[in-house]
Amino acid sequence: MTDGSGRTAHVAALLIGLASVGAWIATGREGFTRWPDARLEASDAPVSDAEQDLLDEIGVGSEPASESARIESRFAFGLLPGGADPKHLPSVATGLVLATGVSAVAMLRRRLTRNPSRETTP
């Protein structure tokens, strides 16, 4: 491996790391990766008048829900994977692991090509 391809690998690793951090910042700096969820969207939907009447009868829901209590159903690139589901694995941490791996392979290959196997002399 030449020095140029080693540098290319390190630049690629740096770009992977920067892209991961950039995606994290651009999607709201969440702790965990998440995707839109239909159940969350349904929970934030307004209730019908009949449902509101039932809630009022039992004394629940008489106050309007505050905006801070709403859970947004959207994509967020998190610092850590959001779960074991493959779609939740992308995160800043997995991007940095990938970047470190690319850089480590480049360094290892360079070291192995600089120090070929030593032959034993009798």
Secondary structure as GFF3:
##gff-version 3
##sequence-region A 1 122
A	DSSP	alpha_helix	3	26	.	.	.	ID=ss1
A	DSSP	alpha_helix	38	43	.	.	.	ID=ss2
A	DSSP	alpha_helix	49	58	.	.	.	ID=ss3
A	DSSP	three_ten_helix	67	69	.	.	.	ID=ss4
A	DSSP	three_ten_helix	86	88	.	.	.	ID=ss5
A	DSSP	alpha_helix	92	114	.	.	.	ID=ss6
###
